[in-house]
Amino acid sequence: MVYGRGILHLCILIETMRREGWELTVGNPQVLVKEIDGKKCEPYETLVVDVPAEFSGKVIDLVTQRKGEMLVMESKGEMQHLEFDIPSRGLIGLRSNMLTNTAGEAVMAHRFTDYRPWKGNIPGRSNGVLLSKNTERTTGYSIDKLQDRGRFFVDPGEEVYAGQIIAEHIKPGDLNVNATEPKKLTNHRASGSDDASRAAPKIMMTLEECMEYIQQDECIEVTPKSIRMRKVLLDENERSRASKQMKSEPA
């Protein structure tokens, strides 16, 4: 267990260890919960967002989905100044969503205020992931065929293993895919058929973005050479057994 002031603080420690040659697995970051007067309490923060007025509606929608409550809304020229009260859990993964929805224009800052009663479930990532079925090298041919299913985190020719997260699914729910299938060669060649695999460049994610992205059943494998996201249970059958067990347990 490692404690730190926010994800960036933890990322600096992990990145320093990685550069020193350590190999480690990092789980989903959690907030520190306290029991105050017999009630389960969690940390709250004040979130300040300055954003062009045209995007203010999207920002308010994103923050309220994560149990945030607006305190201040005022105009400063063409910019809108917004202040919210939000549970610290709601801030995990919010920055990347905020930048995507505001075309990179939002300026965010947050600071800890106090502990308050637990706010209930906060929705996490809406999309599922694509998982590798095999332990082999990816091929451009396979990735090209799978591009309509999701956005890839790996390039053709990269080594992947079973249970590794290789792409973001365009829909909710996870999918096991074969991204290592080579193109079958025949004697008959149509003109231009070799140009068929046009895989889009992979999405590059920093360690901080990976920590915000992963869910409870996922983790990050950090080595001096690479940073990969994977499921905690690599075996497909073990994962399906665990999910059935969770559904059968009383809430």
ABEGO torsion letter per residue (X at the ends): XBBBBEAAAAAAAAAAAAAAGBBBBBBBBBBBBBBBGGBBBBBBBBBBBBBBAAAAAAAAAAAAAAGBBBABBBBBEABBBBBBBBBAAAABGAAAAAAAAAGGABBBBBBBABBBBBAEBBBBBABBBBBBABBBBBBAAAAAAAAAABBBABBBGBBBBBGBBABBBABBEBBBBBAABBBBBBABBBBGAAAABBBBBBBBBBAAAAAAABBAABBBBBBAABBBBBBABABAAAAAAAAAAAAABBX
